[in-house]
Amino acid sequence: MSATPSPTTPPSAFEPRRILVTGADSGIGKATAVALAAPGRHVAITWHSDSDGAARTAAEVREAGATAHVSRLDLTDPERGAGVVDALAAEMGGLDTLVLCSGTGTAEPLLDMDYARWREVVAVDLDGAFCCLRAGARHMVDGAAGGRIVAITSVHEHAPRVGAAPYCAAKGGLGLLVKVAALELAEHGITVNSVAPGEIATPMTGQEDESPLAGKDRPGIPVARPGDAREVAAVVAFLCGPDAGYVNGASWVVDGGMLQMGPQAGSHLERNDWRRP
């Protein structure tokens, strides 16, 4: 039985009302939770190690007029992710929008990396995302009103980086998981897309609470600066909104043109220090 919305209900009628953003204690997750907050909406946010950051995000969500829900999520045990999604969906009375922002990474050559570190990154970035995506999709199917799922991947969904073997492998895998989910969930009125950021001024890049516009010269990026988390959140908000009903299975790169620099960077690099993390 198909749960596709009735033809009398146009896709543009969708509005995110019961929203879950994982990894929303800082960075892109925080910016996304705030961007999606609005009067009458419920926004659930999760955190792993920064409860104070989660509390600050929740306060901003409430200032925007939404109801905030907060829960800890530890995806080093990926299967626990489904339970957290289920519990937050129950608090909100359902789920129609899921943004997967939780993630971790490495800066270590693969020859020096042990298997435990590999598994930790892949568990969080890929296995955990799968468990949360599957759980969230089940709630959307049960709700029979369509939905939106967006996974935050990385430019390394598309291109490698020295020192980031498990991160790149996981983000590449997540990108293809998104495409498979987009095919399988479309009949239920659920779209699934990814957003692939480049260098963004967040705690993960060591730039927490720093402006990407001041004193940040990046010759290897055409726009010559890092991005702001709110610039990524704006793309996510569009994909979660009523105007993105025909966007499905796509990867939206938000990187200031970084990925276009392959041949250009190759012809201009003058040192071999790129070979080390």
C-alpha positions in Angstrom: 0.0 0.0 0.0 1.4 3.4 -1.0 1.4 6.3 1.5 1.9 8.9 -1.2 0.0 12.1 -0.4 -3.3 12.5 -2.3 -3.0 14.4 -5.7 -5.4 17.0 -4.1 -2.6 17.9 -1.7 0.1 19.6 -3.7 3.7 18.9 -2.6 4.1 22.6 -1.8 1.7 22.2 1.1 4.4 20.5 3.2 5.7 22.4 6.1 8.2 21.1 8.7 6.4 21.0 12.0 8.0 18.2 14.1 11.7 18.4 13.5 14.7 16.5 14.8 18.2 17.8 14.3 21.0 15.5 15.6 24.3 17.0 16.7 22.6 20.4 17.3 24.7 21.5 20.3 27.0 23.6 18.1 28.1 24.4 14.5 25.9 23.4 11.6 23.5 21.5 13.7 22.8 24.4 16.0 22.4 26.8 13.1 20.0 24.4 11.4 17.8 23.9 14.5 17.5 27.7 14.8 16.8 28.2 11.1 14.0 25.7 11.3 12.5 27.0 14.5 9.2 29.0 14.1 6.0 29.5 16.1 3.9 26.4 16.3 6.8 24.0 15.4 8.5 21.4 17.6 12.3 21.2 17.3 14.1 18.3 18.9 17.9 18.6 19.3 20.5 16.1 20.4 23.9 16.5 21.9 26.8 14.1 22.6 29.3 15.8 25.0 28.2 19.5 25.2 25.1 19.7 27.3 25.6 23.5 27.8 25.8 24.0 24.0 22.5 22.1 23.7 20.9 24.3 26.3 22.0 27.4 24.4 20.6 26.0 21.2 17.3 25.2 22.9 17.1 28.7 24.2 17.4 30.1 20.7 14.8 27.7 19.4 12.4 28.9 22.1 13.2 32.5 21.3 12.1 31.8 17.7 8.7 30.7 19.0 9.2 26.9 18.7 8.9 24.2 21.4 12.4 22.7 22.1 13.1 19.1 23.1 16.5 18.0 24.1 18.1 14.6 24.4 21.6 13.1 24.6 22.7 10.9 21.6 25.8 8.7 21.6 26.3 7.1 18.2 29.4 5.2 19.2 26.7 2.6 19.9 24.8 3.2 16.7 21.7 1.1 17.5 20.9 3.4 20.4 20.2 6.1 17.9 16.9 4.5 16.9 15.7 4.6 20.5 16.5 8.3 20.9 14.7 9.1 17.6 11.7 7.1 18.8 11.6 8.8 22.2 11.8 12.3 20.7 9.2 11.5 18.0 6.9 10.4 20.8 7.4 13.7 22.7 6.5 15.7 19.6 3.6 13.6 18.6 5.3 12.4 15.4 8.1 13.3 13.1 8.1 14.9 9.6 11.6 16.3 9.3 15.0 14.8 10.2 18.4 16.5 9.8 21.4 14.3 10.5 24.3 16.4 11.7 26.1 14.2 14.2 29.6 13.4 13.1 33.3 13.0 14.0 36.5 12.7 12.1 40.3 12.1 12.1 43.6 13.7 11.2 45.8 10.6 11.1 47.5 8.7 8.2 45.8 5.3 7.6 49.1 3.5 8.1 49.2 4.8 11.7 45.5 4.2 12.4 44.2 1.3 14.4 41.0 -0.5 13.7 39.3 0.8 16.8 39.6 4.4 15.7 38.4 3.4 12.2 35.3 1.7 13.6 34.6 4.7 15.9 34.4 7.1 13.1 32.4 4.8 10.8 30.1 3.9 13.6 29.1 7.5 14.3 29.2 8.9 10.7 27.6 6.1 8.8 26.2 3.3 11.0 24.6 5.9 13.4 23.2 7.9 10.5 21.6 4.7 9.1 20.0 3.8 12.4 18.6 7.3 12.9 17.5 7.6 9.3 15.7 4.3 9.3 13.9 5.1 12.6 12.9 8.6 11.4 11.6 7.3 8.1 9.4 4.7 9.8 7.7 7.5 11.8 7.2 9.5 8.6 5.7 6.5 6.8 3.4 5.8 9.8 2.3 9.5 9.8 1.3 9.2 6.1 1.9 12.9 5.5 5.2 12.9 3.7 8.5 14.2 5.1 11.9 15.6 4.6 15.3 13.9 5.5 18.6 15.8 5.0 22.0 14.3 5.9 25.0 16.6 6.4 27.8 14.9 4.6 30.9 16.9 3.5 32.8 17.8 0.4 34.6 14.6 1.3 31.4 12.8 0.2 32.9 13.6 -3.3 36.6 14.1 -2.8 39.3 12.6 -0.6 41.5 14.2 2.1 44.8 13.0 3.5 44.4 11.8 7.1 40.7 11.3 6.9 40.3 7.8 5.5 37.4 6.6 7.8 35.7 10.0 7.5 35.8 10.1 3.7 34.7 6.4 3.5 31.8 7.1 5.9 30.7 10.3 4.2 30.9 8.7 0.7 28.8 5.8 2.0 26.3 8.2 3.6 25.9 10.0 0.3 25.0 6.7 -1.4 22.7 5.7 1.5 20.9 9.0 0.9 20.4 8.1 -2.8 19.0 4.7 -2.0 16.7 6.1 0.6 15.5 8.7 -1.9 14.5 6.0 -4.3 12.8 3.8 -1.7 11.0 6.5 0.3 9.7 8.7 -2.6 6.4 6.7 -2.8 5.6 7.8 0.7 6.0 11.5 -0.1 9.4 11.6 1.7 12.4 13.3 0.0 16.0 12.5 1.0 18.9 14.7 0.2 22.4 15.5 1.4 24.2 18.8 2.0 28.0 18.6 1.5 29.8 21.5 3.3 33.4 22.6 2.7 35.4 24.4 5.3 32.9 25.9 7.7 33.8 28.0 10.8 32.6 25.5 13.5 34.1 23.7 16.5 35.0 20.8 14.2 37.4 23.0 12.2 38.7 24.7 15.3 36.9 27.9 14.6 34.1 28.0 17.2 32.4 31.4 17.5 34.8 33.0 15.0 33.6 35.0 12.1 34.5 33.5 8.7 34.6 37.0 7.3 37.4 38.5 9.3 41.1 37.7 8.7 40.4 34.3 7.1 42.3 34.2 3.8 41.8 31.0 1.9 43.6 31.1 -1.4 42.5 27.6 -2.3 38.8 28.5 -2.1 37.4 30.7 -4.9 35.4 32.9 -2.5 38.6 33.1 -0.3 37.1 32.4 3.1 35.5 29.6 5.2 31.7 29.4 5.2 29.4 30.4 8.0 27.2 27.6 9.6 24.2 29.7 8.9 25.0 29.6 5.1 24.7 25.8 5.3 21.6 25.9 7.5 19.9 28.1 4.9 20.3 25.4 2.2 19.1 22.7 4.7 16.0 24.9 5.5 15.2 25.1 1.8 15.4 21.4 1.4 13.2 20.9 4.4 10.6 23.4 3.2 7.6 23.5 0.8 9.5 24.7 -2.2 11.8 21.6 -2.4 9.2 19.0 -3.0 10.8 18.0 -6.4 14.4 17.8 -5.0 15.2 14.2 -4.2 18.4 12.2 -4.0 20.6 15.2 -4.6 23.9 16.3 -3.0 24.0 20.1 -2.4 27.6 21.2 -2.2 28.1 24.3 0.0 31.9 25.0 -0.3 32.6 28.4 -1.9 33.7 26.6 -5.0 36.4 24.5 -3.3 35.6 21.3 -5.3 36.2 23.1 -8.5 39.8 23.8 -7.7 41.3 20.3 -8.4 43.2 21.0 -11.6 43.8 24.6 -10.6 45.3 23.7 -7.2 47.3 20.9 -8.8 49.0 23.4 -11.1 49.7 25.9 -8.3 50.9 23.8 -5.3 54.6 24.4 -4.8 55.3 22.2 -1.7 54.6 18.6 -0.6 53.2 19.4 2.9 49.8 18.4 1.7 50.9 14.8 2.0 50.6 15.0 5.8 47.5 15.7 7.9 
